[in-house]
Amino acid sequence: MIRFIIRCAIAASALAATVALFYNGYWGWGICMILLLVVFGFTFFRDERMILALNAMRSGDTDKAKLQINKITAPQFLPKKQHAYVLFLQAVLGTQDLGLAKSEELLRKAISMGLRTNQDKAVARMHLSGICAQTGRKKEALTLLGEAKKLDDNGMMKDQINQMKKQMQVAPSKNQMRMAQMVKGRQKSPRR
C-alpha cells in the first residue's frame, strides 16, 4: 500500500512538472517528461514484481520467482488479472509449503478470476487435476485434464497430460483407498 501511495505521489509530481515545462516553453523537455510519464504509468497496470516473477518462471528459476511473489504483500490492490496471476503463482510455487487444500483453493480462485492466456489456464487446470488425483477425486481430475488438453492450443503440454492420465489409471480410486484403510484396521500392540 505504501508503494502505491509513493507511486501516486511521484506520478502527480511528474505530471505537474510536465505541465510546468510546457507552460514555460520548454517543449523538448516536456515531451521527454511525457514519455517518462507513459513508462511510469505502465507500472500502475503491471506490477514490477509480477513481471520479474513471471520472467523468472519462464527462465526456470523457481526460487527467484517465489521470492518475488512473496514480496507482493497486498495483491488485492492489483488489477483483477494480476491478482489472479499472483494467486496462481503462489499456488503452483508453494504447494509444498501451503498444503494441498490451500493450494487448491488458490488455484480455483485464480481460475475464476481469469487468467490471460490459454496456456496458463491449461497449466492451472493440470495442477488442479494433480491435486484432485492426490486427494482421491479421480473423476474430477480426469475432467480437469480433459479441459487442460482442450486449452493447450500448441500441444506443449501433451506429453505431461498423457503421463498424468497414465498415472491416474494406475492410482487407486477413493473407494479403493478407503477399503485399504478399513482392511488394515487398528494395529494391535504386542503383549508384554
N, C-alpha and C positions, 0 to 999 in steps of 0.2 A: 504494500500500500504506500509506503514511504517512497519507493522508487517511482510509483505512478505520480505522486504529488510533485516530486522533483522534476520528472519528465514534463509535466504540465507547466511548471514554472519556467523551465528552460524554453519550452515551445512558445509561451506567451512573451517572454523577453526577446526571443529571436524574431517573433512577428513584429513586436514594437520597434526593434532595431531596423527591420526591413522597411517598415513604413517611414521611419525617420530618414533612412538613407534615400529613399525615393523622394521624400518631401524636400530634402536639402539638395537634390540634384545629382546625387552620386548613383547614376543609373547602373553602371557596371557592377559596383559592389552590391547594389540592391538585387540584381539578377543572380549574383553568386549566393546571396543570402536566401533567395527563393529556392535555389537548387538544394542548399543546405537544409532548408525547412522541409522540402519534399522527402529527402533522405531521413530526416529526423521524424517526420510524420509517419513514415513507413513503420517505425518502431511501435506506434500506437496500435497497429493492426497485426504485427508479427513480433512476438516476444523474442528477444535475442537469445535467451537461454533455451527456448524451444527450438530455435534454428540450430544452435550448437548441439543440442541433444540429438536431433534428427540427423544431422551431419555425422555425428559420432556413431550413430546406429548404422548408417549406410556404410561407413568405413569399417565397421565390425568392432569398434571399441566400446563394449557394453559398460565397462566400469566408468568411463568418462561420461557416457550418456546418462547413466544412473546418477552420477554426481550432479550433472546439470539439471536433471529433472527434480531431484530432491531440493535443489536451491530455489525452486518455484514454490513459494510458501502460500500464496493465495491464488490458486488457479481460477477461482470463481469470478475474479475480476477480469479475466481474459475473455476475448470473444468466444462464442459458443464452440466453434470448430477447434480452436486451440485448447480449450478446456477439455474437449473430447480427446485430443491427442495426448494431453498430459495424463489423463486417466488411463488411456490405452498404454502408454509407455510405462506408467507406474505399475500397471497390472502385469505387463509382459516381463519387465525387468525385475520386479520384486515378488515373483510368485513364491520363491523360497522363503523370503522374509515375511510376507504378508499372510501366507497360507492360501489354501485353495478357495475357501469361501469368500474371503475379502477380494481375492484376485478375480473371481467370477463376477462378483458384484461390480467391480470397477470396469470390467470388460463389457458387461451388459449395459452399464450406464454410458460408456463411450460409444457403443454401437447405437444406442437410442438417441444420443446427442448428434450423431452423424460424423463419420469420418469422410475425408475428402475423396480419396481415390479408391477404386475397386480393389486394388491390390492390398491396401491397408484394411479394408473391410474383410477381405478373404483371410488375411493373417489373423485378425481378431477372432473371426469365427473358427479358424483352425485351432487357435489356442483355447478358446472356449470349449471346443469339441474335446480337446485333450483333458481339460479339467472335468468335463462331464464323464468321460471314459474312466478317469481315475476314481470318481465318486460312485461308479456303478450305474450310470444312466446311459446305457449303450444305445438305446433307440434315439435319444436326443442328440447324442454325439454323432451318430450316423447322419441325421438330418442336417446338423450343422456342417458336417464335412461336405455334404451334397451342395449346400448353399455356398460354401467356400470354393468348391470346384466350379460352380456357375460364375462366381465373381472373378475367378482367376482368368482374365482375358488372354494374357500372353502365355499361359501354361508354365509359368516359372515355378509354381508350387505343385505341379502334377506328381512328381516323384514323392514328395513329402506326404501329400494327401493319400496316394496309393499305399505308402508304407504304414500310415496311421490306420487305414482300413484293414490291412492285413493283421496288424497288431490287435485291432478290436475283434477280429474274428477268432483269434486265439484266446483273448482275455475272457474270463468268466463273466457271466451276467450278474446282476444284483441278486437275483434269486439264488444262483449257484453260490455266491459268496455268503449269503445268509445261511444256506444249508450247510456249508462247510463250517461255519461258526457253531451251528447247532450240534453237528456231529461231534466236534471236539469237546464241547461241553465244558464243565468246570474241571480243571485239573485237580486231582486229589493229591494231597501232600502225603509223602510216605510216613508210615507209622514209626514211632521211636521206641 
